[in-house]
Amino acid sequence: MKRSILFTILCCVCVALPSAAQTAAPEGMVQIPAGKFWMGRTQAAYRDSIDKVARLQMDDRPANHIELDAFYMDKYEVSNADYAKFIAATGARAPWHWPEGKIPDGQEKQAVSNVNWFEATDFCKWAGKRLPTEAEWEKAERGGLDSKTYSWGDDPNGIAGEDGKPPTLPANVNKDQAGPVGAYAPNGYGLYDMTGNVLEWTNDWYDINYYAFMPQKNPKGPETGKYRSVRGGGWTDNKGERLTTYYRQYSDPELRGSTIGFRCAK
């Protein structure tokens, strides 16, 4: 009788325990589910047949069927207000364009920029997070639409709106700087500004040939390199190749640029 009661209690406890899939995402983050996706360009392009700019022909191919564990991604890019809290807590340097080290008036919600890779990494560590790998970033950017040219599908002219109609890809909120976070439409995972606003640092070193030998599960990029991978279209990229899901860019990790910001993963 006692064994029967004990077995019943244990079963109830096991049923009550939440699974990883049921665990609530940390505040301000979205869970990106585990599974496979096609990383890289699966479509043929006119530039493939042109003997010009080798990087454009090589660095997004061959496409790889990558398997990733589940992870969390910030819903929004890190804002100036977020970064100011980090500065106050750690004594880190402010972006060079902030007058007297203070956020420009009215730009608290603007995506932070002029932050190099090391500073972005330090912010993420301070927040108990990390920069996403390039594979994580691309899966998150695709929003569950695998093998599509854009995060909203294959139509270059629109993002699906709440009414089901594809409005025009939003123009830059400001023509000479990044806009407030959340200015661009969310993708299928509910992540904002994955296409547009600022380019985003990833944790990976950049290698033009990496897709030819990358691991097929949880790739973390090359072990060494000169540049770090940067993904997503910035505020200077309103249309074209740079807004595609597979387009890769890179930057010196010491560089601070007005078009480069970041978000964190966990």
C-alpha positions as protocol buffer text, in pm:
chain_id: "A"
residue {
  index: 1
  type: MET
  ca { x: 0 y: 0 z: 0 }
}
residue {
  index: 2
  type: LYS
  ca { x: 281 y: 241 z: 99 }
}
residue {
  index: 3
  type: ARG
  ca { x: 468 y: 163 z: -226 }
}
residue {
  index: 4
  type: SER
  ca { x: 154 y: 235 z: -427 }
}
residue {
  index: 5
  type: ILE
  ca { x: 103 y: 574 z: -259 }
}
residue {
  index: 6
  type: LEU
  ca { x: 472 y: 666 z: -304 }
}
residue {
  index: 7
  type: PHE
  ca { x: 461 y: 571 z: -673 }
}
residue {
  index: 8
  type: THR
  ca { x: 150 y: 786 z: -723 }
}
residue {
  index: 9
  type: ILE
  ca { x: 318 y: 1087 z: -557 }
}
residue {
  index: 10
  type: LEU
  ca { x: 633 y: 1050 z: -770 }
}
residue {
  index: 11
  type: CYS
  ca { x: 426 y: 1028 z: -1088 }
}
residue {
  index: 12
  type: CYS
  ca { x: 238 y: 1345 z: -995 }
}
residue {
  index: 13
  type: VAL
  ca { x: 564 y: 1530 z: -928 }
}
residue {
  index: 14
  type: CYS
  ca { x: 708 y: 1419 z: -1262 }
}
residue {
  index: 15
  type: VAL
  ca { x: 399 y: 1534 z: -1449 }
}
residue {
  index: 16
  type: ALA
  ca { x: 406 y: 1872 z: -1273 }
}
residue {
  index: 17
  type: LEU
  ca { x: 766 y: 1952 z: -1364 }
}
residue {
  index: 18
  type: PRO
  ca { x: 783 y: 2189 z: -1666 }
}
residue {
  index: 19
  type: SER
  ca { x: 980 y: 2083 z: -1973 }
}
residue {
  index: 20
  type: ALA
  ca { x: 1243 y: 2306 z: -2132 }
}
residue {
  index: 21
  type: ALA
  ca { x: 997 y: 2393 z: -2408 }
}
residue {
  index: 22
  type: GLN
  ca { x: 748 y: 2517 z: -2144 }
}
residue {
  index: 23
  type: THR
  ca { x: 997 y: 2734 z: -1957 }
}
residue {
  index: 24
  type: ALA
  ca { x: 912 y: 3101 z: -1987 }
}
residue {
  index: 25
  type: ALA
  ca { x: 1161 y: 3309 z: -2184 }
}
residue {
  index: 26
  type: PRO
  ca { x: 1365 y: 3565 z: -1987 }
}
residue {
  index: 27
  type: GLU
  ca { x: 1214 y: 3912 z: -1988 }
}
residue {
  index: 28
  type: GLY
  ca { x: 1258 y: 4088 z: -2320 }
}
residue {
  index: 29
  type: MET
  ca { x: 1366 y: 3770 z: -2499 }
}
residue {
  index: 30
  type: VAL
  ca { x: 1203 y: 3518 z: -2733 }
}
residue {
  index: 31
  type: GLN
  ca { x: 1275 y: 3146 z: -2744 }
}
residue {
  index: 32
  type: ILE
  ca { x: 1395 y: 3023 z: -3082 }
}
residue {
  index: 33
  type: PRO
  ca { x: 1301 y: 2653 z: -3106 }
}
residue {
  index: 34
  type: ALA
  ca { x: 1549 y: 2373 z: -3158 }
}
residue {
  index: 35
  type: GLY
  ca { x: 1563 y: 2212 z: -3499 }
}
residue {
  index: 36
  type: LYS
  ca { x: 1713 y: 2228 z: -3845 }
}
residue {
  index: 37
  type: PHE
  ca { x: 1711 y: 2509 z: -4100 }
}
residue {
  index: 38
  type: TRP
  ca { x: 1886 y: 2590 z: -4424 }
}
residue {
  index: 39
  type: MET
  ca { x: 2167 y: 2835 z: -4355 }
}
residue {
  index: 40
  type: GLY
  ca { x: 2296 y: 3024 z: -4655 }
}
residue {
  index: 41
  type: ARG
  ca { x: 2164 y: 3096 z: -5002 }
}
residue {
  index: 42
  type: THR
  ca { x: 1960 y: 2817 z: -5157 }
}
residue {
  index: 43
  type: GLN
  ca { x: 1864 y: 3019 z: -5466 }
}
residue {
  index: 44
  type: ALA
  ca { x: 2071 y: 3068 z: -5780 }
}
residue {
  index: 45
  type: ALA
  ca { x: 2154 y: 3429 z: -5864 }
}
residue {
  index: 46
  type: TYR
  ca { x: 2271 y: 3614 z: -6173 }
}
residue {
  index: 47
  type: ARG
  ca { x: 2596 y: 3709 z: -6000 }
}
residue {
  index: 48
  type: ASP
  ca { x: 2690 y: 3338 z: -5976 }
}
residue {
  index: 49
  type: SER
  ca { x: 2776 y: 3342 z: -6347 }
}
residue {
  index: 50
  type: ILE
  ca { x: 2979 y: 3663 z: -6335 }
}
residue {
  index: 51
  type: ASP
  ca { x: 3352 y: 3659 z: -6270 }
}
residue {
  index: 52
  type: LYS
  ca { x: 3330 y: 3957 z: -6038 }
}
residue {
  index: 53
  type: VAL
  ca { x: 3356 y: 4014 z: -5662 }
}
residue {
  index: 54
  type: ALA
  ca { x: 3441 y: 3662 z: -5549 }
}
residue {
  index: 55
  type: ARG
  ca { x: 3308 y: 3715 z: -5196 }
}
residue {
  index: 56
  type: LEU
  ca { x: 2955 y: 3771 z: -5325 }
}
residue {
  index: 57
  type: GLN
  ca { x: 2969 y: 3437 z: -5506 }
}
residue {
  index: 58
  type: MET
  ca { x: 3120 y: 3234 z: -5227 }
}
residue {
  index: 59
  type: ASP
  ca { x: 3052 y: 3338 z: -4870 }
}
residue {
  index: 60
  type: ASP
  ca { x: 2681 y: 3251 z: -4858 }
}
residue {
  index: 61
  type: ARG
  ca { x: 2725 y: 2911 z: -5027 }
}
residue {
  index: 62
  type: PRO
  ca { x: 2700 y: 2618 z: -5017 }
}
residue {
  index: 63
  type: ALA
  ca { x: 2383 y: 2621 z: -4809 }
}
residue {
  index: 64
  type: ASN
  ca { x: 2400 y: 2388 z: -4509 }
}
residue {
  index: 65
  type: HIS
  ca { x: 2117 y: 2206 z: -4331 }
}
residue {
  index: 66
  type: ILE
  ca { x: 2215 y: 2314 z: -3982 }
}
residue {
  index: 67
  type: GLU
  ca { x: 2079 y: 2177 z: -3655 }
}
residue {
  index: 68
  type: LEU
  ca { x: 2064 y: 2414 z: -3358 }
}
residue {
  index: 69
  type: ASP
  ca { x: 1966 y: 2367 z: -2997 }
}
residue {
  index: 70
  type: ALA
  ca { x: 1696 y: 2599 z: -2864 }
}
residue {
  index: 71
  type: PHE
  ca { x: 1816 y: 2941 z: -2749 }
}
residue {
  index: 72
  type: TYR
  ca { x: 1682 y: 3282 z: -2653 }
}
residue {
  index: 73
  type: MET
  ca { x: 1719 y: 3603 z: -2853 }
}
residue {
  index: 74
  type: ASP
  ca { x: 1652 y: 3962 z: -2748 }
}
residue {
  index: 75
  type: LYS
  ca { x: 1325 y: 4086 z: -2893 }
}
residue {
  index: 76
  type: TYR
  ca { x: 1479 y: 4426 z: -2964 }
}
residue {
  index: 77
  type: GLU
  ca { x: 1821 y: 4563 z: -3044 }
}
residue {
  index: 78
  type: VAL
  ca { x: 2006 y: 4716 z: -2750 }
}
residue {
  index: 79
  type: SER
  ca { x: 1896 y: 5077 z: -2714 }
}
residue {
  index: 80
  type: ASN
  ca { x: 2086 y: 5386 z: -2599 }
}
residue {
  index: 81
  type: ALA
  ca { x: 1896 y: 5371 z: -2269 }
}
residue {
  index: 82
  type: ASP
  ca { x: 1999 y: 5008 z: -2219 }
}
residue {
  index: 83
  type: TYR
  ca { x: 2360 y: 5091 z: -2291 }
}
residue {
  index: 84
  type: ALA
  ca { x: 2356 y: 5391 z: -2056 }
}
residue {
  index: 85
  type: LYS
  ca { x: 2264 y: 5157 z: -1769 }
}
residue {
  index: 86
  type: PHE
  ca { x: 2564 y: 4941 z: -1857 }
}
residue {
  index: 87
  type: ILE
  ca { x: 2791 y: 5246 z: -1857 }
}
residue {
  index: 88
  type: ALA
  ca { x: 2660 y: 5361 z: -1517 }
}
residue {
  index: 89
  type: ALA
  ca { x: 2712 y: 5015 z: -1367 }
}
residue {
  index: 90
  type: THR
  ca { x: 3055 y: 4938 z: -1511 }
}
residue {
  index: 91
  type: GLY
  ca { x: 3222 y: 5265 z: -1603 }
}
residue {
  index: 92
  type: ALA
  ca { x: 3246 y: 5161 z: -1968 }
}
residue {
  index: 93
  type: ARG
  ca { x: 3310 y: 5431 z: -2225 }
}
residue {
  index: 94
  type: ALA
  ca { x: 3015 y: 5594 z: -2396 }
}
residue {
  index: 95
  type: PRO
  ca { x: 2977 y: 5591 z: -2775 }
}
residue {
  index: 96
  type: TRP
  ca { x: 3195 y: 5869 z: -2912 }
}
residue {
  index: 97
  type: HIS
  ca { x: 2903 y: 6059 z: -3065 }
}
residue {
  index: 98
  type: TRP
  ca { x: 2721 y: 6108 z: -2733 }
}
residue {
  index: 99
  type: PRO
  ca { x: 2778 y: 6471 z: -2626 }
}
residue {
  index: 100
  type: GLU
  ca { x: 2975 y: 6477 z: -2299 }
}
residue {
  index: 101
  type: GLY
  ca { x: 2909 y: 6103 z: -2266 }
}
residue {
  index: 102
  type: LYS
  ca { x: 2532 y: 6150 z: -2242 }
}
residue {
  index: 103
  type: ILE
  ca { x: 2255 y: 6021 z: -2469 }
}
residue {
  index: 104
  type: PRO
  ca { x: 2157 y: 6287 z: -2724 }
}
residue {
  index: 105
  type: ASP
  ca { x: 1825 y: 6450 z: -2635 }
}
residue {
  index: 106
  type: GLY
  ca { x: 1525 y: 6243 z: -2738 }
}
residue {
  index: 107
  type: GLN
  ca { x: 1732 y: 5942 z: -2848 }
}
residue {
  index: 108
  type: GLU
  ca { x: 1690 y: 5714 z: -2547 }
}
residue {
  index: 109
  type: LYS
  ca { x: 1501 y: 5453 z: -2750 }
}
residue {
  index: 110
  type: GLN
  ca { x: 1734 y: 5472 z: -3050 }
}
residue {
  index: 111
  type: ALA
  ca { x: 1935 y: 5158 z: -3126 }
}
residue {
  index: 112
  type: VAL
  ca { x: 2284 y: 5203 z: -2985 }
}
residue {
  index: 113
  type: SER
  ca { x: 2564 y: 5230 z: -3240 }
}
residue {
  index: 114
  type: ASN
  ca { x: 2934 y: 5316 z: -3249 }
}
residue {
  index: 115
  type: VAL
  ca { x: 2997 y: 5022 z: -3018 }
}
residue {
  index: 116
  type: ASN
  ca { x: 3272 y: 4779 z: -3116 }
}
residue {
  index: 117
  type: TRP
  ca { x: 3264 y: 4399 z: -3086 }
}
residue {
  index: 118
  type: PHE
  ca { x: 3447 y: 4394 z: -2753 }
}
residue {
  index: 119
  type: GLU
  ca { x: 3211 y: 4649 z: -2599 }
}
residue {
  index: 120
  type: ALA
  ca { x: 2907 y: 4460 z: -2728 }
}
residue {
  index: 121
  type: THR
  ca { x: 3048 y: 4139 z: -2580 }
}
residue {
  index: 122
  type: ASP
  ca { x: 3106 y: 4308 z: -2245 }
}
residue {
  index: 123
  type: PHE
  ca { x: 2749 y: 4442 z: -2240 }
}
residue {
  index: 124
  type: CYS
  ca { x: 2606 y: 4096 z: -2306 }
}
residue {
  index: 125
  type: LYS
  ca { x: 2818 y: 3944 z: -2027 }
}
residue {
  index: 126
  type: TRP
  ca { x: 2706 y: 4218 z: -1790 }
}
residue {
  index: 127
  type: ALA
  ca { x: 2344 y: 4138 z: -1878 }
}
residue {
  index: 128
  type: GLY
  ca { x: 2401 y: 3764 z: -1817 }
}
residue {
  index: 129
  type: LYS
  ca { x: 2383 y: 3690 z: -2188 }
}
residue {
  index: 130
  type: ARG
  ca { x: 2616 y: 3663 z: -2488 }
}
residue {
  index: 131
  type: LEU
  ca { x: 2635 y: 3758 z: -2854 }
}
residue {
  index: 132
  type: PRO
  ca { x: 2458 y: 3510 z: -3084 }
}
residue {
  index: 133
  type: THR
  ca { x: 2653 y: 3285 z: -3316 }
}
residue {
  index: 134
  type: GLU
  ca { x: 2614 y: 3363 z: -3684 }
}
residue {
  index: 135
  type: ALA
  ca { x: 2402 y: 3048 z: -3728 }
}
residue {
  index: 136
  type: GLU
  ca { x: 2174 y: 3146 z: -3439 }
}
residue {
  index: 137
  type: TRP
  ca { x: 2140 y: 3495 z: -3579 }
}
residue {
  index: 138
  type: GLU
  ca { x: 2039 y: 3371 z: -3924 }
}
residue {
  index: 139
  type: LYS
  ca { x: 1786 y: 3122 z: -3789 }
}
residue {
  index: 140
  type: ALA
  ca { x: 1635 y: 3392 z: -3569 }
}
residue {
  index: 141
  type: GLU
  ca { x: 1631 y: 3640 z: -3858 }
}
residue {
  index: 142
  type: ARG
  ca { x: 1444 y: 3398 z: -4084 }
}
residue {
  index: 143
  type: GLY
  ca { x: 1157 y: 3387 z: -3836 }
}
residue {
  index: 144
  type: GLY
  ca { x: 1064 y: 3029 z: -3919 }
}
residue {
  index: 145
  type: LEU
  ca { x: 1045 y: 3089 z: -4296 }
}
residue {
  index: 146
  type: ASP
  ca { x: 1310 y: 2847 z: -4417 }
}
residue {
  index: 147
  type: SER
  ca { x: 1486 y: 2890 z: -4752 }
}
residue {
  index: 148
  type: LYS
  ca { x: 1327 y: 3230 z: -4816 }
}
residue {
  index: 149
  type: THR
  ca { x: 1506 y: 3528 z: -4962 }
}
residue {
  index: 150
  type: TYR
  ca { x: 1373 y: 3769 z: -4701 }
}
residue {
  index: 151
  type: SER
  ca { x: 1252 y: 3729 z: -4345 }
}
residue {
  index: 152
  type: TRP
  ca { x: 897 y: 3794 z: -4469 }
}
residue {
  index: 153
  type: GLY
  ca { x: 911 y: 3569 z: -4779 }
}
residue {
  index: 154
  type: ASP
  ca { x: 1034 y: 3606 z: -5135 }
}
residue {
  index: 155
  type: ASP
  ca { x: 861 y: 3931 z: -5233 }
}
residue {
  index: 156
  type: PRO
  ca { x: 1122 y: 4209 z: -5216 }
}
residue {
  index: 157
  type: ASN
  ca { x: 857 y: 4479 z: -5173 }
}
residue {
  index: 158
  type: GLY
  ca { x: 677 y: 4397 z: -4855 }
}
residue {
  index: 159
  type: ILE
  ca { x: 651 y: 4261 z: -4503 }
}
residue {
  index: 160
  type: ALA
  ca { x: 328 y: 4087 z: -4403 }
}
residue {
  index: 161
  type: GLY
  ca { x: 123 y: 4317 z: -4183 }
}
residue {
  index: 162
  type: GLU
  ca { x: -136 y: 4236 z: -3920 }
}
residue {
  index: 163
  type: ASP
  ca { x: -412 y: 4277 z: -4179 }
}
residue {
  index: 164
  type: GLY
  ca { x: -246 y: 4017 z: -4402 }
}
residue {
  index: 165
  type: LYS
  ca { x: -146 y: 4274 z: -4663 }
}
residue {
  index: 166
  type: PRO
  ca { x: 222 y: 4336 z: -4737 }
}
residue {
  index: 167
  type: PRO
  ca { x: 298 y: 4705 z: -4674 }
}
residue {
  index: 168
  type: THR
  ca { x: 607 y: 4861 z: -4828 }
}
residue {
  index: 169
  type: LEU
  ca { x: 931 y: 4777 z: -4654 }
}
residue {
  index: 170
  type: PRO
  ca { x: 956 y: 5057 z: -4394 }
}
residue {
  index: 171
  type: ALA
  ca { x: 1185 y: 5341 z: -4490 }
}
residue {
  index: 172
  type: ASN
  ca { x: 1445 y: 5453 z: -4241 }
}
residue {
  index: 173
  type: VAL
  ca { x: 1297 y: 5640 z: -3950 }
}
residue {
  index: 174
  type: ASN
  ca { x: 1587 y: 5882 z: -3981 }
}
residue {
  index: 175
  type: LYS
  ca { x: 1786 y: 5933 z: -4297 }
}
residue {
  index: 176
  type: ASP
  ca { x: 2117 y: 5998 z: -4124 }
}
residue {
  index: 177
  type: GLN
  ca { x: 2114 y: 5768 z: -3821 }
}
residue {
  index: 178
  type: ALA
  ca { x: 1957 y: 5460 z: -3665 }
}
residue {
  index: 179
  type: GLY
  ca { x: 1597 y: 5479 z: -3551 }
}
residue {
  index: 180
  type: PRO
  ca { x: 1425 y: 5373 z: -3229 }
}
residue {
  index: 181
  type: VAL
  ca { x: 1419 y: 5002 z: -3154 }
}
residue {
  index: 182
  type: GLY
  ca { x: 1098 y: 4838 z: -3268 }
}
residue {
  index: 183
  type: ALA
  ca { x: 1068 y: 5068 z: -3569 }
}
residue {
  index: 184
  type: TYR
  ca { x: 1076 y: 4784 z: -3821 }
}
residue {
  index: 185
  type: ALA
  ca { x: 814 y: 4510 z: -3844 }
}
residue {
  index: 186
  type: PRO
  ca { x: 856 y: 4192 z: -3634 }
}
residue {
  index: 187
  type: ASN
  ca { x: 929 y: 3863 z: -3806 }
}
residue {
  index: 188
  type: GLY
  ca { x: 760 y: 3528 z: -3750 }
}
residue {
  index: 189
  type: TYR
  ca { x: 936 y: 3479 z: -3415 }
}
residue {
  index: 190
  type: GLY
  ca { x: 829 y: 3822 z: -3290 }
}
residue {
  index: 191
  type: LEU
  ca { x: 1177 y: 3972 z: -3321 }
}
residue {
  index: 192
  type: TYR
  ca { x: 1193 y: 4337 z: -3426 }
}
residue {
  index: 193
  type: ASP
  ca { x: 1443 y: 4509 z: -3654 }
}
residue {
  index: 194
  type: MET
  ca { x: 1617 y: 4190 z: -3766 }
}
residue {
  index: 195
  type: THR
  ca { x: 1602 y: 4345 z: -4113 }
}
residue {
  index: 196
  type: GLY
  ca { x: 1688 y: 4712 z: -4095 }
}
residue {
  index: 197
  type: ASN
  ca { x: 1781 y: 4979 z: -3840 }
}
residue {
  index: 198
  type: VAL
  ca { x: 2136 y: 4871 z: -3744 }
}
residue {
  index: 199
  type: LEU
  ca { x: 2362 y: 4589 z: -3852 }
}
residue {
  index: 200
  type: GLU
  ca { x: 2433 y: 4351 z: -3564 }
}
residue {
  index: 201
  type: TRP
  ca { x: 2752 y: 4199 z: -3430 }
}
residue {
  index: 202
  type: THR
  ca { x: 2766 y: 3821 z: -3395 }
}
residue {
  index: 203
  type: ASN
  ca { x: 3015 y: 3624 z: -3189 }
}
residue {
  index: 204
  type: ASP
  ca { x: 3176 y: 3447 z: -3488 }
}
residue {
  index: 205
  type: TRP
  ca { x: 3496 y: 3515 z: -3671 }
}
residue {
  index: 206
  type: TYR
  ca { x: 3435 y: 3571 z: -4041 }
}
residue {
  index: 207
  type: ASP
  ca { x: 3574 y: 3335 z: -4307 }
}
residue {
  index: 208
  type: ILE
  ca { x: 3475 y: 3357 z: -4672 }
}
residue {
  index: 209
  type: ASN
  ca { x: 3506 y: 2978 z: -4708 }
}
residue {
  index: 210
  type: TYR
  ca { x: 3346 y: 2877 z: -4378 }
}
residue {
  index: 211
  type: TYR
  ca { x: 3027 y: 2735 z: -4530 }
}
residue {
  index: 212
  type: ALA
  ca { x: 3233 y: 2473 z: -4714 }
}
residue {
  index: 213
  type: PHE
  ca { x: 3352 y: 2309 z: -4391 }
}
residue {
  index: 214
  type: MET
  ca { x: 3122 y: 2430 z: -4113 }
}
residue {
  index: 215
  type: PRO
  ca { x: 2989 y: 2175 z: -3858 }
}
residue {
  index: 216
  type: GLN
  ca { x: 2632 y: 2068 z: -3920 }
}
residue {
  index: 217
  type: LYS
  ca { x: 2527 y: 2104 z: -3555 }
}
residue {
  index: 218
  type: ASN
  ca { x: 2558 y: 2418 z: -3344 }
}
residue {
  index: 219
  type: PRO
  ca { x: 2837 y: 2578 z: -3551 }
}
residue {
  index: 220
  type: LYS
  ca { x: 3029 y: 2847 z: -3365 }
}
residue {
  index: 221
  type: GLY
  ca { x: 3233 y: 2991 z: -3648 }
}
residue {
  index: 222
  type: PRO
  ca { x: 3604 y: 2961 z: -3726 }
}
residue {
  index: 223
  type: GLU
  ca { x: 3846 y: 2935 z: -3434 }
}
residue {
  index: 224
  type: THR
  ca { x: 4046 y: 3239 z: -3545 }
}
residue {
  index: 225
  type: GLY
  ca { x: 4020 y: 3526 z: -3786 }
}
residue {
  index: 226
  type: LYS
  ca { x: 4079 y: 3893 z: -3856 }
}
residue {
  index: 227
  type: TYR
  ca { x: 3720 y: 4015 z: -3876 }
}
residue {
  index: 228
  type: ARG
  ca { x: 3396 y: 3938 z: -3693 }
}
residue {
  index: 229
  type: SER
  ca { x: 3076 y: 3854 z: -3873 }
}
residue {
  index: 230
  type: VAL
  ca { x: 2808 y: 4123 z: -3889 }
}
residue {
  index: 231
  type: ARG
  ca { x: 2453 y: 4046 z: -4002 }
}
residue {
  index: 232
  type: GLY
  ca { x: 2132 y: 4221 z: -4104 }
}
residue {
  index: 233
  type: GLY
  ca { x: 2059 y: 4532 z: -4307 }
}
residue {
  index: 234
  type: GLY
  ca { x: 2143 y: 4869 z: -4155 }
}
residue {
  index: 235
  type: TRP
  ca { x: 1969 y: 5205 z: -4182 }
}
residue {
  index: 236
  type: THR
  ca { x: 2158 y: 5279 z: -4502 }
}
residue {
  index: 237
  type: ASP
  ca { x: 2018 y: 4961 z: -4664 }
}
residue {
  index: 238
  type: ASN
  ca { x: 1658 y: 5020 z: -4771 }
}
residue {
  index: 239
  type: LYS
  ca { x: 1643 y: 4749 z: -5036 }
}
residue {
  index: 240
  type: GLY
  ca { x: 1843 y: 4496 z: -5231 }
}
residue {
  index: 241
  type: GLU
  ca { x: 2091 y: 4222 z: -5150 }
}
residue {
  index: 242
  type: ARG
  ca { x: 2183 y: 4353 z: -4806 }
}
residue {
  index: 243
  type: LEU
  ca { x: 1832 y: 4288 z: -4674 }
}
residue {
  index: 244
  type: THR
  ca { x: 1829 y: 3919 z: -4764 }
}
residue {
  index: 245
  type: THR
  ca { x: 1833 y: 3650 z: -4496 }
}
residue {
  index: 246
  type: TYR
  ca { x: 2165 y: 3506 z: -4612 }
}
residue {
  index: 247
  type: TYR
  ca { x: 2371 y: 3819 z: -4678 }
}
residue {
  index: 248
  type: ARG
  ca { x: 2695 y: 3824 z: -4477 }
}
residue {
  index: 249
  type: GLN
  ca { x: 2906 y: 4120 z: -4381 }
}
residue {
  index: 250
  type: TYR
  ca { x: 3213 y: 4156 z: -4164 }
}
residue {
  index: 251
  type: SER
  ca { x: 3401 y: 4420 z: -3968 }
}
residue {
  index: 252
  type: ASP
  ca { x: 3717 y: 4476 z: -3770 }
}
residue {
  index: 253
  type: PRO
  ca { x: 3616 y: 4398 z: -3409 }
}
residue {
  index: 254
  type: GLU
  ca { x: 3787 y: 4719 z: -3297 }
}
residue {
  index: 255
  type: LEU
  ca { x: 3574 y: 4930 z: -3531 }
}
residue {
  index: 256
  type: ARG
  ca { x: 3293 y: 5150 z: -3404 }
}
residue {
  index: 257
  type: GLY
  ca { x: 3044 y: 5235 z: -3678 }
}
residue {
  index: 258
  type: SER
  ca { x: 2726 y: 5440 z: -3695 }
}
residue {
  index: 259
  type: THR
  ca { x: 2551 y: 5157 z: -3879 }
}
residue {
  index: 260
  type: ILE
  ca { x: 2650 y: 4873 z: -3639 }
}
residue {
  index: 261
  type: GLY
  ca { x: 2474 y: 4779 z: -3315 }
}
residue {
  index: 262
  type: PHE
  ca { x: 2379 y: 4449 z: -3155 }
}
residue {
  index: 263
  type: ARG
  ca { x: 2137 y: 4237 z: -2956 }
}
residue {
  index: 264
  type: CYS
  ca { x: 2208 y: 3954 z: -2712 }
}
residue {
  index: 265
  type: ALA
  ca { x: 2130 y: 3583 z: -2701 }
}
residue {
  index: 266
  type: LYS
  ca { x: 2122 y: 3330 z: -2421 }
}
